[in-house]
């Protein structure tokens, strides 16, 4: 049996000047969060950060009994 324990999404951007990567994370997401909503959050971040979101990763954690 598996039980949902939590989820987080991580957005990674690259600074265009230094080429350094930066990560922004959101935790405590609900199980099977809507992908379109997650993409829209990434698009909103693109408006307020230097660089562009290069990757988006969703991680879900389950306890297995």
C-alpha positions in Angstrom: 0.0 0.0 0.0 1.3 3.5 -0.8 0.2 6.7 0.8 0.8 10.2 -0.6 3.3 12.1 1.6 3.9 15.3 -0.4 5.0 17.0 -3.6 7.1 19.9 -4.8 8.0 21.6 -8.0 11.4 22.9 -8.8 12.0 25.6 -11.5 15.6 26.0 -12.8 16.7 29.2 -14.5 20.0 30.2 -16.1 21.4 33.7 -15.6 22.2 35.0 -19.2 25.3 36.9 -18.0 27.0 34.5 -15.7 25.4 31.2 -17.0 24.9 30.2 -13.4 21.8 28.2 -12.7 19.3 29.0 -9.9 16.5 26.9 -8.5 13.1 28.0 -7.2 11.0 25.5 -5.3 7.4 25.3 -4.2 6.5 22.7 -1.6 3.4 21.3 -0.1 1.7 20.7 -3.4 -1.4 18.4 -3.6 -1.1 15.0 -5.2 -1.2 15.0 -9.0 -1.1 18.8 -9.3 -2.3 20.1 -12.6 0.5 20.4 -15.1 -1.0 23.4 -16.9 -1.2 25.3 -13.6 2.5 24.4 -12.8 3.5 25.6 -16.3 1.6 28.9 -15.7 3.6 29.5 -12.5 6.8 29.0 -14.4 5.6 31.5 -17.1 4.8 34.0 -14.3 8.3 33.5 -12.8 9.8 34.3 -16.3 8.3 37.8 -16.0 10.0 38.6 -12.7 13.5 36.9 -12.9 16.6 37.5 -14.9 17.0 34.6 -17.4 14.5 32.0 -18.4 13.1 28.9 -16.8 15.0 26.1 -18.4 13.6 23.1 -16.7 10.6 22.3 -14.4 10.6 19.2 -12.2 7.7 17.8 -10.2 8.6 15.4 -7.4 5.9 13.4 -5.6 6.7 11.4 -2.5 4.8 8.3 -1.2 5.1 6.3 2.0 5.0 2.6 1.2 3.8 0.2 3.9 
